[in-house]
Amino acid sequence: MGRDGSRLSADTRIYYRIRPMAGPPLTVTRTDPREVVDIVRRHAGVSGKAAIAAVAGFVDPSDPVHGPGDDGAVVELDGARAVVCGEAIAPQFVRSDPYGAGIASVLANVNDVAAMGGVPKAIVNTVIGRDADLSEVLRGMRDAADMYEVPIVGGHLTGADSDAALSAFALGQVRTPLSMANVRPGQAVLFAACLDGTMRTDFPFFTSIAQQRPTLARDVRLLARLADLGAAVAAKDVSMAGALGSLAMLLEFTRHGVDVDLDRLPVPADTDPLRWLIAFPTYGFWLAAPQDRAADCRRVFEQHGLACAQVGAVNESTRMTVRSGGRQAHLLDLATESITGLWAS
């Protein structure tokens, strides 16, 4: 949503073109940047974020660290800092795959805690629906909690003769918060992800849970390590807005720009690079880091079998552009447009 109230494309289709790929993990090559812009702006995960702007009428949107928060909000305690966050899972996903929705509710919260530089400590939930659906949702949550080594400590459950509804919330501990408020021109923009997985056919989710299961708990805590080392200063997990939409969310508070080199962006093998750009991966994060610490960030991820590449740098402009194969296209201008609308005033 722009400052003048305009919105990004209202077209909510998930639009992509299948391009079979083979071989080792690759990068986007010879992708038409204009096509990328069209697909990202049409993506429901991007246009749907505009609803977040309504929150500004109820909370003070001036502080992305302490509230309404970035991926989560930091709460100052006596001698400690907590990070809190919550997620509501799309009803159609809960209806179609209640077990997978249970996993996603934990995954999304843990990733949000990680993107704030925190370590997840507890999950609570609210679940409403039929007994059979509730059982599958809770089974998925239990399995995810085991994988991420974070306990489910309570919540609320209501049996009802209706489709299941699921929300979950996380509590984490943070020493050095990562925040969009820290984004400054000159910083390196890095993309880190697990490329070992598969794209679901029903929803734009790239799942690496089966492959990453033994290491998920470790991997999601790497961002807290980078924050404490001072190697990274800001982060954003790649969520329903996809890679480029999530990057725009990282930049929209300070309204700085970036020129994204798609030829450097890691893409999984056998995955359509255009669909990858709108996918919600199990493990995918954007980071902003001082240029002299970018190599430290890459090293930490690569030492743990994860991909990490610098694809650009924060610049003084307000424009977000994408380029590939010598061609360039304008994605959005954060001076007049916003993904969430929360920071527009």
C-alpha positions in Angstrom: 0.0 0.0 0.0 1.4 3.4 -0.9 1.3 6.5 1.2 -1.5 7.8 -1.1 -3.6 4.7 -0.2 -2.9 2.8 -3.4 -2.3 -0.9 -3.3 -0.2 -3.3 -5.1 -1.9 -5.5 -7.7 -5.2 -6.9 -6.3 -4.8 -9.9 -8.5 -4.5 -12.8 -6.0 -3.5 -15.5 -8.4 -0.5 -17.6 -7.7 1.0 -17.3 -11.2 4.1 -19.1 -12.4 5.4 -21.1 -15.3 7.0 -24.5 -14.9 10.5 -24.8 -16.2 11.9 -28.3 -15.5 15.5 -28.1 -14.2 18.0 -30.8 -13.4 21.4 -31.0 -11.8 23.0 -29.5 -8.7 21.7 -26.5 -6.9 21.7 -23.6 -9.3 21.0 -19.9 -9.6 18.4 -18.1 -11.6 19.8 -17.5 -15.1 18.4 -15.7 -18.1 15.2 -15.0 -16.2 13.4 -12.0 -17.6 13.3 -9.5 -14.8 10.0 -8.0 -16.1 8.4 -11.4 -15.8 9.7 -11.7 -12.2 8.2 -8.3 -11.4 4.8 -9.4 -12.9 4.7 -12.6 -11.0 5.8 -11.1 -7.6 3.3 -8.3 -7.8 0.5 -10.7 -8.7 1.3 -13.1 -5.9 -1.4 -13.4 -3.3 1.2 -13.7 -0.6 2.3 -10.2 -1.5 -1.0 -8.4 -2.1 -2.5 -10.1 0.9 0.0 -8.4 3.3 -1.7 -5.0 2.7 -4.3 -6.0 5.3 -1.7 -5.6 8.0 -2.0 -1.8 7.7 -5.2 -2.0 9.8 -3.0 -2.7 12.8 -1.7 0.8 12.8 -5.1 2.0 14.0 -4.7 0.1 17.3 -0.9 0.2 18.1 1.8 2.7 17.7 3.7 1.7 14.5 6.8 3.7 15.4 8.9 0.9 16.9 9.5 -2.3 14.9 11.6 -3.7 17.7 9.3 -3.5 20.7 5.9 -3.3 19.1 4.0 -3.8 16.8 7.2 -5.7 16.1 9.2 -6.9 13.2 8.8 -10.7 12.8 8.2 -10.6 16.5 8.3 -8.0 19.3 11.0 -7.7 22.0 9.8 -7.5 25.5 12.2 -6.1 28.1 12.3 -8.1 31.3 14.3 -7.6 34.5 17.8 -8.4 33.2 16.6 -10.3 30.1 14.9 -9.9 26.8 12.0 -12.0 25.4 10.7 -12.1 21.9 7.1 -12.9 21.3 5.2 -13.6 18.1 2.1 -15.4 16.7 0.8 -17.0 13.5 -2.7 -17.9 12.2 -2.6 -20.6 9.6 -4.7 -20.2 6.4 -8.1 -22.1 6.8 -7.8 -23.7 3.4 -4.4 -25.2 4.4 -5.7 -26.5 7.7 -8.7 -28.0 5.9 -6.6 -29.6 3.2 -3.7 -30.9 5.4 -4.3 -30.6 9.2 -1.1 -32.4 10.0 1.0 -30.2 7.7 -0.8 -27.1 9.2 0.2 -28.2 12.7 3.9 -28.4 11.5 3.6 -25.1 9.8 2.2 -23.3 12.9 5.4 -24.2 14.8 7.7 -23.7 11.9 6.4 -20.2 11.2 6.8 -19.1 14.8 10.2 -20.6 15.3 11.4 -18.9 12.1 10.0 -15.6 13.3 11.9 -15.9 16.6 15.0 -16.8 14.7 14.6 -13.7 12.4 14.6 -11.5 15.5 17.9 -13.1 16.6 16.2 -15.2 19.2 16.2 -18.8 20.5 12.7 -20.4 20.7 11.8 -21.4 24.2 8.0 -22.3 24.2 5.0 -22.6 21.9 1.3 -22.2 22.9 -1.7 -22.7 20.6 -5.4 -22.2 20.0 -7.2 -24.9 18.1 -10.9 -25.2 17.3 -12.6 -27.9 15.3 -13.7 -31.5 15.0 -11.9 -34.2 17.0 -10.3 -35.9 14.0 -8.9 -32.7 12.7 -7.7 -31.6 16.1 -5.9 -34.8 16.6 -4.0 -34.4 13.3 -3.2 -30.7 14.0 -1.8 -31.5 17.4 0.1 -34.4 16.0 1.8 -32.1 13.5 2.6 -29.6 16.2 4.1 -32.2 18.5 6.3 -33.6 15.7 7.5 -30.1 14.8 8.1 -29.2 18.4 10.3 -32.3 18.7 12.2 -31.4 15.5 12.9 -27.8 16.6 13.5 -28.8 20.3 11.0 -26.3 21.6 8.2 -27.4 24.0 4.5 -26.9 23.6 3.6 -25.6 27.0 -0.1 -25.0 26.7 -2.9 -23.3 24.9 -6.6 -23.5 24.3 -8.6 -26.2 22.6 -12.3 -26.2 21.7 -14.2 -29.0 20.0 -16.7 -27.8 17.4 -18.6 -29.2 14.4 -16.7 -27.0 12.0 -13.6 -26.8 10.0 -10.5 -26.5 12.2 -9.0 -23.2 13.0 -5.4 -22.9 14.2 -3.2 -20.2 15.6 0.1 -20.6 17.5 2.4 -18.3 19.4 6.0 -18.4 20.5 8.2 -17.2 23.3 11.9 -16.8 22.7 15.0 -15.4 24.4 17.1 -12.8 22.6 20.3 -11.1 23.6 21.0 -9.0 20.4 17.8 -8.3 18.5 17.9 -8.3 14.7 15.6 -5.7 13.3 14.6 -3.9 10.1 15.3 -0.7 12.1 19.0 -1.5 11.8 19.0 -1.5 7.9 21.5 1.1 6.5 22.9 1.9 3.1 26.1 0.0 2.3 25.1 -3.2 4.1 25.4 -6.5 2.3 22.1 -8.2 1.5 22.4 -12.0 1.9 20.0 -14.8 1.2 20.4 -18.1 3.2 18.3 -21.2 2.6 18.2 -25.0 2.6 18.0 -26.1 -1.0 17.6 -29.8 -0.3 13.8 -30.4 -0.5 10.8 -30.5 -2.7 8.1 -28.1 -3.9 4.5 -29.0 -2.9 2.1 -29.1 -5.8 -1.0 -27.9 -3.9 0.5 -24.9 -2.0 3.6 -22.8 -2.9 5.6 -24.4 0.0 9.1 -25.7 -0.5 9.5 -28.3 2.2 12.9 -29.5 3.4 11.6 -31.0 6.6 12.3 -34.6 5.7 15.9 -33.8 4.6 16.6 -31.2 7.3 14.9 -33.0 10.2 18.1 -34.0 12.1 19.5 -30.4 11.9 16.4 -28.1 12.1 16.9 -27.3 15.7 20.5 -26.4 15.1 20.0 -24.6 11.9 17.2 -22.3 13.2 19.5 -21.1 16.0 22.3 -20.0 13.7 20.8 -16.6 13.3 21.0 -15.9 17.1 24.7 -16.8 16.8 25.2 -14.4 14.0 23.4 -11.7 15.9 25.4 -12.2 19.1 28.6 -12.1 17.0 27.5 -8.8 15.4 27.9 -10.4 11.9 24.2 -9.6 11.0 22.1 -6.7 12.1 18.8 -7.4 10.5 16.9 -10.4 9.2 13.6 -11.5 7.8 12.3 -15.0 7.3 10.9 -15.8 3.8 7.2 -16.4 4.4 4.0 -16.3 2.3 5.2 -13.2 0.5 8.0 -15.2 -1.1 11.6 -14.3 -1.4 11.3 -10.8 -3.0 8.2 -9.9 -1.1 9.8 -10.8 2.2 12.9 -8.7 1.2 10.7 -5.7 0.6 9.3 -6.2 4.1 12.8 -6.1 5.5 13.4 -2.8 3.8 10.1 -1.0 4.1 10.7 0.6 7.6 13.8 2.5 6.6 12.7 2.7 2.9 16.2 2.1 1.6 16.5 0.4 -1.8 18.4 -2.6 -3.2 19.4 -3.9 -6.6 18.9 -7.7 -6.5 21.1 -9.8 -8.7 18.9 -12.8 -9.5 21.9 -14.6 -11.1 23.4 -14.9 -7.7 20.3 -16.0 -5.9 20.5 -19.7 -4.8 17.8 -21.9 -6.2 17.1 -25.6 -5.5 17.8 -28.1 -8.3 14.7 -29.4 -10.2 12.7 -26.3 -9.1 11.2 -23.6 -11.3 13.1 -20.5 -10.4 10.0 -18.4 -10.9 8.0 -20.5 -8.5 10.9 -20.4 -6.0 10.6 -16.7 -5.9 7.0 -16.9 -4.5 7.5 -20.0 -2.4 7.4 -20.3 1.4 10.4 -22.4 2.2 10.9 -24.4 5.4 14.2 -22.6 5.9 14.9 -19.3 4.1 16.1 -16.0 5.5 17.3 -12.6 4.3 20.0 -10.9 6.3 21.6 -7.4 6.3 25.2 -7.3 7.4 28.1 -4.9 7.4 30.1 -5.5 4.3 33.1 -6.7 6.3 31.0 -9.3 8.0 29.2 -10.7 5.0 31.8 -13.5 4.6 31.3 -14.5 8.3 27.6 -14.9 7.7 28.2 -17.0 4.6 30.7 -19.2 6.4 28.4 -20.0 9.3 25.6 -21.2 7.0 27.9 -23.0 4.5 29.7 -24.9 7.3 26.3 -26.4 8.2 25.4 -27.4 4.7 23.2 -24.4 3.9 23.3 -22.1 1.0 24.1 -18.4 1.5 25.0 -15.8 -1.1 25.2 -12.0 -1.2 22.8 -10.9 -3.9 23.0 -7.1 -3.4 23.7 -4.2 -1.1 21.4 -1.7 0.6 21.5 1.6 -1.2 20.5 5.2 -0.7 17.6 5.0 -3.1 14.1 3.9 -2.2 13.8 1.7 -5.3 13.9 -2.1 -5.3 15.0 -3.5 -8.6 15.9 -6.9 -10.0 18.4 -7.8 -12.7 19.4 -10.9 -14.6 21.5 -11.5 -17.7 22.2 -7.8 -18.2 18.5 -6.8 -18.0 16.9 -4.9 -15.1 13.3 -4.1 -14.0 11.8 -2.0 -11.3 9.9 -4.0 -8.7 8.6 -1.2 -6.4 9.5 2.2 -4.9 9.3 2.1 -1.1 8.9 5.9 -1.0 5.4 5.5 -2.4 4.6 1.8 -2.0 4.6 -0.7 0.8 3.9 -4.4 1.3 2.2 -4.2 4.7 1.3 -0.5 4.8 2.2 -0.6 8.5 5.1 1.8 8.2 3.6 4.1 5.5 2.9 7.1 7.7 
